[in-house]
Amino acid sequence: MKTTNKRILATLLALLLALGLTACAKQTPTQNEPTQAPTETPNETPEALEPTPDSAEEDVDGELILDHEEELQYANQFTLTHYKGGYKKFTVASAADKEFLLVPEGKSVPEGLAENVVVLQQPLTKICMCSTGMVSLVDAIGGLDSVATVGTEASGWYIENVVERMESGAIQFSGKYSEPDYEMLTAAGIQLEVDTTMLNNCPEVMEKYDELGIPYFVESSSKEGHPLGRVEWVKLFGAILGLEDEANAYFAAQAEKVEAVVASEKAGKTVAMCYISSSSDKVYARNGGDYMAAMIGMAGGDYIMADVEPEKTGNSAITFEEFYARCIDADYIFYVNFALKFSSIEELIAYNPLFGDFQAVQNGNFYITAPDFTQSTAAIGGIIEDMHTVLNDASIETTDSLIKLK
């Protein structure tokens, strides 16, 4: 009996000793054998099974999975929604009943879309632009290769790149917004027509576009409250043309210019801004709520007619006598030189001798705008810089957008 017990005890001690040595071997590797990470099975390697976010986005085809809404800093007349796989949807305030879906090249059109969704298959390389301001934005990001036709004749353009393309035939005139050449548009295979709010006065034209199956929208940048809101439309065209990086960079540069000017010291000079009709003696002065009046304020000036229609954009038609009474003491006059044009002070006074009484004329602070001024939506940041420059140094005679009348 005693012998049996001893044998059992010896066996247990041997077993415990063996287990202890095994545990130590697992915990402490020998010095001449390097440690190695255990080989993982495929199921333990999520990277091998789950694609990166970028590749996952590329794999999305034929369905709309929300990614994010574009955060617009100033614009409120359009929206832009991003979906996985490069799909994008936008709306414009002038056509609240429509949604425009941008389908990336090589991707399928999602099924089950609502009837109000207009599909635009990228790349969009044949666009008709009847909005000169939006053409300047497209030009600013290098997108003119996608513009096939425009609604302004070559003689009416001041954007050099557009003029060159029209002279070479790369861009053609396809008729005014109110009288488009439908045959040319269909023959050219126009994928999208972009127009100004003036098209709203031509319902028959819009009906014809619908009949011909030509997608179109009316851009309403002119209703943006902040000047940079107009420039921010470049982001929409960046999305349409696949030039989003260029668009974001361009907008950021324009915004930076404005922010720098606004942060600087105000000149404290009063400014009038107007043009005169070539068919009447009416003076068209900028309303107090117009974006040009806001630009003058950002440039450090005080718009002298800020109390005229302070809630409205555009101009107010007034008689020359009214203009004289309101603006004779303005330190500066910025004259939009596109209807009745002036090239010298002599011409100005020959038109109306009363101009000789204006303080801005007597002090040599009467500036006309450069020829491309009315087509320079893209250059709003630069225009504000130019205004700030001359308001702080009247000896400067010429900038990109303002020219002193001698």
C-alpha positions in Angstrom: 0.0 0.0 0.0 2.8 2.4 0.9 4.6 1.5 -2.2 1.6 2.2 -4.4 1.1 5.7 -2.8 4.7 6.5 -3.4 4.4 5.6 -7.0 1.3 7.8 -7.5 3.0 10.8 -5.8 6.1 10.4 -8.0 4.0 10.3 -11.1 2.1 13.5 -10.1 5.4 15.3 -9.3 6.8 14.4 -12.7 3.6 15.6 -14.4 3.7 19.0 -12.6 7.4 19.4 -13.5 6.7 18.7 -17.2 3.8 21.2 -17.3 6.0 23.9 -15.7 8.8 23.4 -18.2 6.4 23.6 -21.1 4.9 26.9 -19.8 8.3 28.4 -19.4 9.3 27.4 -22.8 6.3 29.1 -24.3 6.8 32.3 -22.3 10.6 32.6 -22.6 12.2 32.1 -26.1 15.7 30.9 -26.2 18.4 33.5 -27.0 19.5 31.9 -30.3 15.9 31.7 -31.7 14.4 35.0 -32.7 10.8 35.7 -31.8 8.3 35.7 -34.7 4.7 37.0 -34.9 2.3 34.2 -35.3 1.0 33.8 -38.8 -2.6 35.1 -39.0 -5.3 33.3 -40.9 -7.1 35.2 -43.7 -10.1 35.7 -41.5 -8.0 37.6 -39.1 -6.8 40.1 -41.7 -9.5 42.7 -42.2 -7.3 44.7 -44.5 -7.2 41.8 -47.0 -11.0 41.6 -47.1 -12.2 45.2 -46.7 -11.1 47.7 -49.3 -9.8 51.1 -48.4 -12.3 54.0 -48.3 -11.1 55.2 -51.7 -11.4 51.8 -53.4 -14.8 51.3 -51.7 -16.0 54.5 -53.2 -14.8 53.5 -56.6 -16.7 50.2 -56.4 -20.0 51.9 -55.9 -22.0 51.7 -59.2 -25.6 52.3 -59.9 -26.7 53.3 -56.5 -26.8 56.6 -54.5 -25.1 56.3 -51.1 -24.9 59.6 -49.4 -21.4 60.9 -48.7 -21.8 64.5 -47.7 -23.3 67.8 -48.5 -21.1 70.6 -49.9 -20.6 73.2 -47.3 -21.1 76.5 -49.0 -19.6 79.6 -47.4 -21.6 82.3 -49.1 -23.8 81.0 -52.0 -27.4 80.1 -51.2 -28.8 79.8 -54.7 -27.6 76.2 -55.3 -26.9 73.0 -53.4 -24.4 70.3 -54.2 -24.7 66.8 -52.7 -21.9 64.2 -52.9 -22.5 60.4 -53.1 -20.2 57.4 -53.0 -18.6 56.4 -56.2 -18.3 60.0 -57.5 -22.1 60.6 -58.1 -23.2 64.1 -57.4 -26.6 65.8 -57.3 -27.3 69.6 -57.5 -30.2 71.9 -57.4 -30.6 75.5 -58.4 -33.0 78.0 -56.8 -34.5 79.0 -60.2 -35.7 75.4 -60.8 -36.7 74.2 -57.4 -38.8 71.4 -59.0 -35.7 69.8 -60.6 -32.7 67.8 -59.4 -29.7 67.3 -61.6 -27.7 64.0 -61.2 -24.1 63.9 -62.3 -23.2 60.3 -63.3 -19.4 59.7 -63.5 -17.9 58.4 -66.7 -18.2 54.6 -66.9 -20.8 54.4 -64.1 -24.4 53.2 -64.4 -27.4 55.4 -64.0 -29.2 54.4 -60.7 -32.6 52.8 -61.2 -35.8 54.1 -59.7 -35.0 57.8 -60.0 -37.8 60.3 -59.4 -39.3 61.9 -62.5 -37.9 65.3 -61.6 -34.3 64.1 -61.7 -32.4 65.2 -64.8 -29.5 62.8 -65.6 -26.2 64.3 -66.8 -23.8 61.7 -67.9 -20.1 62.8 -67.5 -17.9 63.8 -69.2 -19.9 66.9 -70.2 -17.9 68.2 -73.2 -20.6 69.9 -75.2 -22.1 72.7 -73.2 -24.0 75.8 -74.4 -23.3 78.8 -72.1 -25.6 81.8 -72.4 -24.3 83.3 -69.2 -21.2 85.4 -69.6 -20.5 85.6 -65.9 -20.5 81.8 -65.6 -18.2 81.5 -68.6 -15.7 83.6 -66.7 -15.8 81.0 -63.9 -15.4 78.1 -66.3 -12.5 79.9 -67.9 -10.9 80.5 -64.5 -10.6 76.8 -63.8 -9.5 75.8 -67.3 -12.8 74.4 -68.4 -13.4 76.1 -71.8 -12.7 72.9 -73.7 -16.2 71.8 -72.5 -18.0 74.8 -73.9 -19.2 74.2 -77.5 -21.5 77.2 -78.1 -22.3 80.5 -76.4 -25.2 83.0 -76.6 -23.1 86.1 -77.3 -21.5 86.9 -80.6 -17.7 87.2 -80.8 -17.9 91.0 -81.0 -19.5 91.0 -77.5 -16.8 89.1 -75.7 -13.9 90.6 -73.8 -12.6 87.4 -72.2 -9.5 86.7 -74.3 -9.7 82.9 -74.2 -13.3 83.0 -75.4 -12.4 85.4 -78.2 -9.6 83.2 -79.4 -11.8 80.1 -79.4 -14.5 81.8 -81.3 -12.1 83.0 -83.9 -10.7 79.5 -84.3 -14.2 78.0 -84.4 -13.7 75.9 -81.3 -16.6 77.8 -79.7 -19.6 78.9 -81.9 -22.4 81.4 -81.5 -25.6 79.5 -81.3 -28.1 82.4 -81.1 -29.2 84.7 -78.3 -30.9 83.2 -75.2 -34.3 84.3 -76.6 -33.7 83.0 -80.1 -31.4 80.0 -79.9 -30.4 78.1 -83.1 -32.1 74.8 -82.2 -30.8 73.0 -85.3 -27.2 73.9 -84.4 -27.7 72.9 -80.8 -29.0 69.4 -81.7 -26.4 68.9 -84.4 -23.7 69.8 -82.0 -25.1 67.2 -79.5 -25.4 69.8 -76.7 -25.5 67.9 -73.3 -26.4 71.0 -71.2 -27.5 74.6 -71.7 -26.8 77.1 -69.0 -28.7 80.4 -69.1 -29.3 83.6 -67.1 -32.6 84.5 -65.4 -33.6 86.3 -68.6 -34.6 82.9 -69.9 -37.5 83.0 -67.5 -39.1 85.5 -69.7 -39.0 83.1 -72.6 -41.2 80.1 -71.6 -41.5 79.0 -75.3 -37.7 78.5 -75.4 -37.7 76.3 -72.3 -40.6 74.3 -73.8 -38.6 73.8 -76.9 -35.6 72.6 -74.9 -37.8 70.1 -73.2 -39.2 68.9 -76.5 -35.7 68.4 -78.0 -34.4 66.7 -74.8 -31.8 69.3 -74.2 -31.1 69.6 -70.4 -30.9 73.2 -69.2 -30.9 75.3 -66.0 -31.0 79.0 -65.2 -28.2 80.1 -63.0 -29.3 82.7 -60.4 -25.9 83.9 -59.2 -27.2 87.5 -59.6 -29.4 86.9 -56.6 -26.6 86.0 -54.3 -26.5 88.4 -51.4 -22.7 88.3 -50.8 -20.3 89.1 -53.7 -18.3 86.0 -53.0 -21.6 84.0 -53.3 -21.4 84.7 -57.0 -17.8 83.4 -57.2 -18.7 80.3 -55.2 -20.7 79.1 -58.2 -17.3 78.0 -59.5 -17.7 75.0 -57.2 -20.8 73.9 -59.0 -19.1 74.1 -62.4 -16.1 72.4 -60.9 -18.4 69.4 -60.1 -20.1 69.5 -63.5 -16.8 69.5 -65.4 -14.8 67.2 -63.1 -12.6 70.1 -62.0 -13.4 70.3 -58.3 -9.8 70.7 -57.1 -9.3 73.6 -59.5 -12.6 75.2 -58.4 -11.9 74.9 -54.7 -8.4 76.3 -55.1 -9.7 79.2 -57.2 -12.5 80.1 -54.8 -10.1 79.9 -51.8 -7.7 82.4 -53.6 -10.5 84.9 -54.3 -11.9 84.6 -50.8 -8.4 85.2 -49.4 -8.0 88.4 -51.4 -11.3 89.7 -50.0 -10.5 88.8 -46.5 -7.2 90.6 -46.6 -8.8 93.7 -47.9 -11.7 93.7 -45.4 -9.2 93.3 -42.6 -7.3 96.4 -43.6 -8.0 100.0 -42.6 -11.0 101.7 -44.3 -10.2 104.6 -46.6 -13.4 106.4 -45.5 -14.0 107.9 -49.0 -17.5 108.2 -50.5 -18.1 106.5 -53.8 -20.9 106.7 -56.4 -21.3 104.0 -59.1 -23.4 104.2 -62.2 -23.7 104.1 -65.9 -25.7 106.2 -68.4 -28.0 104.7 -71.0 -27.0 105.1 -74.6 -30.6 105.6 -75.7 -31.7 108.1 -73.1 -30.4 110.5 -70.6 -31.2 108.2 -67.7 -28.5 107.5 -65.1 -28.6 104.0 -63.7 -27.1 104.1 -60.2 -26.4 100.9 -58.2 -29.0 100.2 -55.5 -27.9 100.2 -51.9 -28.5 96.5 -51.7 -26.6 95.6 -54.8 -23.5 93.5 -54.7 -21.4 96.3 -56.3 -22.4 98.5 -53.4 -21.3 95.7 -51.0 -18.0 95.4 -52.9 -17.3 99.1 -52.4 -17.9 98.7 -48.7 -15.6 95.7 -48.5 -13.0 97.8 -50.3 -13.1 100.3 -47.5 -15.4 102.9 -49.2 -18.8 104.3 -48.3 -21.4 103.9 -51.0 -23.0 107.4 -51.3 -26.4 106.0 -52.3 -26.7 103.2 -49.8 -30.1 104.4 -48.7 -31.6 103.9 -52.2 -33.4 100.5 -52.4 -31.2 99.1 -49.6 -32.9 95.7 -49.9 -32.7 95.4 -53.7 -29.9 94.4 -56.1 -29.5 96.0 -59.5 -29.9 99.6 -60.5 -32.3 102.4 -60.1 -33.0 104.7 -63.1 -32.9 108.4 -62.1 -32.6 111.7 -63.9 -29.3 113.4 -64.3 -30.5 116.1 -62.0 -31.2 113.6 -59.3 -27.8 112.0 -59.8 -26.2 115.5 -59.6 -28.0 116.3 -56.3 -27.1 113.0 -54.7 -23.5 112.5 -56.0 -21.9 115.9 -56.6 -19.9 115.6 -53.4 -18.8 112.0 -53.9 -15.0 111.6 -53.5 -14.9 109.0 -56.2 -17.1 107.9 -59.1 -16.8 104.4 -60.6 -18.5 104.6 -64.0 -19.4 101.3 -65.7 -18.3 102.0 -69.2 -20.3 99.7 -71.3 -23.5 101.5 -72.6 -22.7 105.2 -73.1 -18.9 105.1 -73.1 -16.4 107.8 -72.3 -12.7 107.9 -73.0 -11.7 111.3 -71.6 -12.9 114.0 -69.2 -13.4 116.3 -72.3 -16.0 113.8 -73.6 -17.6 113.5 -70.2 -18.1 117.3 -69.9 -19.1 117.6 -73.6 -21.9 115.2 -72.9 -23.1 117.2 -69.9 -21.2 120.3 -68.6 -22.6 119.7 -65.1 -20.1 116.9 -64.8 -17.5 119.6 -64.4 -19.0 120.5 -61.0 -18.6 117.0 -59.5 -15.9 116.8 -56.8 -14.7 113.4 -58.2 -14.1 115.0 -61.6 -12.4 118.1 -60.2 -10.1 116.0 -58.0 -9.3 113.5 -60.8 -11.0 110.6 -59.1 -13.4 109.6 -61.9 -12.7 106.0 -62.9 -14.2 104.0 -65.7 -14.3 100.2 -65.7 -12.2 98.0 -67.9 -13.9 96.5 -71.0 -14.2 93.0 -69.4 -15.7 94.3 -66.2 -19.3 93.2 -66.8 -18.1 89.7 -67.7 -15.7 89.3 -64.7 -17.7 87.3 -62.1 -14.6 85.2 -61.6 -12.5 88.3 -60.7 -14.7 89.8 -58.0 -12.0 89.3 -55.4 -9.5 91.2 -57.7 -12.0 94.0 -58.4 -12.4 94.5 -54.6 -8.7 94.7 -54.4 -8.5 97.2 -57.2 -11.2 99.4 -55.5 -9.3 99.3 -52.3 -6.1 100.2 -54.1 -7.4 103.4 -55.8 -9.4 104.5 -52.7 -6.2 104.5 -50.7 -4.0 106.0 -53.4 -5.6 108.2 -56.0 -2.3 108.6 -57.8 -2.7 105.1 -59.2 -4.2 105.5 -62.7 -4.8 102.0 -63.9 -5.6 98.6 -62.4 -6.9 95.5 -64.0 -10.5 96.6 -63.6 -10.4 100.4 -63.1 -9.0 103.1 -65.3 -8.7 106.8 -64.3 -10.4 109.1 -66.9 -7.9 111.7 -67.9 
